[in-house]
Amino acid sequence: MYKKKLRRDVVGILKRIIIFILASVIVIIGILYLLDKTKFTSLQKEILDEISEDDTVEISIKRYSDNARISTTDKEMIEKILADVSGTELKKEVNDVSSVSEYAIRIYLKNDKNGSSNLGFEVTKDKNYIVLFKKSGHTKYKVVSDNNYLKTIEKLDLQLPDE
């Protein structure tokens, strides 16, 4: 009788240990999944969602390879540029991947309520990485979507600096 009670106690303890281990594994997998999910974002979320309808927007673009530049406040042009980049999906890059930038895009916002602010991003020559610049600092991302997000920017007639 004592052996039966001891055996039941041991089996009960083993069941609790197995349940605890399984629950711990599930919690760890969930945490790792959530941490990985927070690495993904988009230009829409990081940049474009910060632009309100009340903002006066100016976009300044510089191509580093030849220092050509352009600035525009033309709403139609700005809408085309923002539409191109809106679907660009990004993954936060933890490793420091040094790469030469090709374009710098600065977005200047002005409005009566919030004053002025600026946002921006730089695109590497291979177009695989973007560095976002916001009030909170700068963060490097790998472009994971396969859209042609620089389509309008590459067609612009950028002006070379006067020598």
N, C-alpha and C positions, 0 to 999 in steps of 0.2 A: 504494500500500500504506500509506503514511504517512497519507493522507487517510482511509482506511477505519478505521485504528486511532484516529485523532483523532475521527472521527465516532462510533465505538463508545464512546469515553471520554466524549464530550459527552452522548450518549444515556444512558449509565449515570449520569452526574452529575445530569441532568435527572430521571431516574426517582427517584433518591434524594431530590432536593429535593421532588418531588411527593409522595412517600410521607411525608416529614417534615411537609410542610404539612398533608396529610390527617390524619395522626396528631395533630398539634397542634390542629387544629380539633375532632376527636373528643374530645380531652382537655378542651379549653375548654368544649365543650357539656356534657360530663359534670360538670365542676365547677360550672357554672352551674345545672344541674339539681339537683345535690345541695344547693347553697346555697339554692335556692328551696324545696326539700323540707323543709329544716330550719326554715322559717318556719311550717309547719303543725303543729298540736298539738291537744289536746282538753282539756276540763276534767277528764276521767277521768285522763289522763296527768299533768297539772300539779297537780291538787289531790287527787282522790279516791284515786289510787294511793299517796298518802302516809299514808292512814288505815289503820291495822292493826286487826285484830280485837281486839287487847288494849287498844285505846284506849277511854277513856271520852270520849264526844263531846258537846260542847255547841255548838249553833248559835245565833248572835245575828244578828238581821236588823233593819236600820234603813231606813226609807223617808225619804229626805231631804226630799221635798216637804212633808211635814207633821210630820216628826220622830217618827212613830209607830215603835214598837219591839216586839220580842218576842224572848225567849230560850227555848230548849227543850232538854231532855235526853231527851225522849220518843223512844225508839228507832224506833217506827213512823213518827212524823212526820219524823225525820231521814232515815230510809230513803227516804221519798217524795221529800223535797227532793233528796237525792243522786241518786236514780234519774232525776229530771227533768233535772238538769244533766249527768249522766254522758255523754250522747250529743252534747253541744255541741262542735262542731268550731270551731277557732280558727285565724286566720292572724295571725302577728306583724305588728304595725303599725309601720312605720318612720317614717311621718310623724306629727307630733304633732297629732292631731285633738282639739281642745279641745271638750269636750261635757260638759254637766251630768250628774252622776250621779243616779240615782233610788234605787238600792238598794245597801246595803253588807251583805255576808254574811260573817260571821266564823265560823270553825270552830276551836273550842278543843279541843285534844287533851291528854289526861292518860293516862299509863301508868306502871306501876311501874319498868319497865326504862329508858325513855328520858326520864322526867320529863314536862314539859309543853311544848307548842309551839302555835303558832296559824298558821292559813292563812286566806286570805280572798280575796274579789274584790268589785269594785264594778261595777255595771251602769249604763250610761248610760240617760237617759230614753227614747231611741229604741230601746233594747235591741240596738243594732248593735255596741256595743263593750263590752269587759270589761277591767278592769285587775286583774291577779292580784297578790296580795301574798304573798310567801313570805320565808323567811330570806334568800334571795339578793337581795331587793329587789322592785321592782314592774315589771311589764311590761304594755304595752297590746296588746290583740288585737282584731281584727275578728271578729265572729261570722259564720261562713260556712255553718253548718248552718241548716236551716229548721225546727228543732223548737221547741216551746213550752217552753223550759227554765225559765221562771218560773211555770209553771202552778200549782204548789202554793204557792209563796211569795205570789203575788198573791191567793190565796184565804184566806190566814191572816188572823186577826183581830188585826191589829197594834194595840197600845195607844198612845193619844196620851199625851204627857207631862202630868203634873199641872201646872196653871198656878199 
